Amino acid sequence: MSLAERNIGAIKYIIDWLGLDVEIAKSSEMGIEPEKRKDEMIIEILKKVKADEYLHGKGAIAYQDPIAYRDAGIRLKLSLFNARAYAQKSERFVEGMSVVDAMMNVSKEELISYIMNDG
């Protein structure tokens, strides 16, 4: 089993555990050429899944071409997510951990509330 398959399995487990209704799509199964620039690949993926909006993080601002998205009929929406501190085993809150850290430190109900309410 490849690392990618293990990661997808872990992601599916977490989605099921949280009771989320999420569809997983792999770009490798969409016939998208991997040689494309990052924006071109993302736009092509968004078109394949019939999306008209793309939620992105702050880091993407440095490389995204907003005109390319606009011309493709896709709205860019910046995620302003700020991690809310939750109880961790460390002495101070360590931001930027994965959902697995939260799964180990808070109740399932608290984690679902945290995810569904954007922190």
Secondary structure as UniProt FT lines:
FT   HELIX           3..18
FT   HELIX           27..29
FT   TURN            30..31
FT   TURN            34..35
FT   HELIX           38..48
FT   TURN            49..50
FT   STRAND          53..56
FT   HELIX           58..62
FT   HELIX           66..71
FT   TURN            72..73
FT   STRAND          75..78
FT   TURN            95..96
FT   HELIX           99..105
FT   HELIX           108..116
FT   TURN            117..118
//
